[in-house]
Amino acid sequence: MKKPSTKWVIVVILILFVAYSGFATYNWLEGERIEDRTLNDAIYLSVAPLRELSAVGFDAEYLIESDATDELLREKILQYFFHAGTLFYSSSMLHALTNDEKYSLFGTAMRNLWYFFMGVGNDRPDDMKEVLTTNLDTLKQMDDILEEILQIDDLTLADAEKILQLSGNLTVG
């Protein structure tokens, strides 16, 4: 009588093990799918800001040379502020998902740029033009690097390091 009950216990244990394995595999695959979707979202989130910031030096030079109004200058600075912030957050997400150092460095560079534009936007109108003029060469050098990056996942570690170094050269005061 013990043999049939032992067989049933083993069968039940095997069925429970198979059910649990299937459930665990499903959850793991679902987690992978969500992570892939989040990775793609972070990449696509950065496309427009990356394009906009790839011409920040050229735009600043044009605005200064054409003696743009204070309102227009402040509006462009505000736009660049938001683009740099978006790239900072996108890079942070990508670093958290991939643990790739280039995203951490690029995120720090974008945070520096974000703070730079915050500082410039808080200046008086004459000071905004002066600060942009002072930093124009650095912004143009950043343009050259950012122009080559079609999407943030095309970023190389060397480019991230260069952009970080350049962002550290930006001064507001």
TAPEKA-V845167 format. One record per pair of residues at least 24 apart in sequence whose ideal C-beta (glycine too) atoms are under 6 Angstrom apart, sorted by the first residue. I is the first residue (numbers start at 1). J is the second residue. D is the distance in Angstrom with one decimal. If there is no record, write none. Layout:
[[I;J;D] [I;J;D]]
This chain:
[[39;97;5.1] [42;90;5.0] [42;93;4.0] [42;94;5.0] [43;151;5.9] [43;152;5.7] [43;153;5.3] [45;90;4.7] [46;87;5.6] [46;90;4.1] [46;152;4.2] [49;83;3.7] [49;86;4.5] [49;87;5.0] [52;83;4.8] [53;83;5.2] [53;146;5.7] [54;143;5.8] [54;146;3.8] [54;147;4.7] [56;80;5.6] [56;139;5.3] [57;139;3.5] [57;140;3.4] [57;143;4.3] [58;143;6.0] [60;132;4.7] [60;139;5.7] [61;136;5.8] [64;129;5.6] [64;132;6.0] [64;133;5.8] [70;125;3.8] [73;128;5.6] [77;117;5.4] [77;120;5.4] [77;121;4.7] [80;117;5.0] [81;117;3.9] [81;118;5.9] [84;110;5.0] [84;113;4.1] [84;114;4.0] [84;117;6.0] [85;114;4.9] [88;114;5.7] [102;155;5.5] [102;157;4.5] [102;160;4.3] [105;160;4.0] [105;161;5.9] [105;164;4.9] [106;155;5.8] [106;160;4.3] [108;164;5.8] [109;163;4.4] [109;164;4.2] [109;167;4.1] [112;167;3.7] [113;167;5.3] [116;170;4.4] [119;172;3.5] [131;172;5.8] [135;170;5.2] [138;166;5.4] [138;169;5.0] [138;170;5.8] [141;166;5.5] [142;166;5.2]]
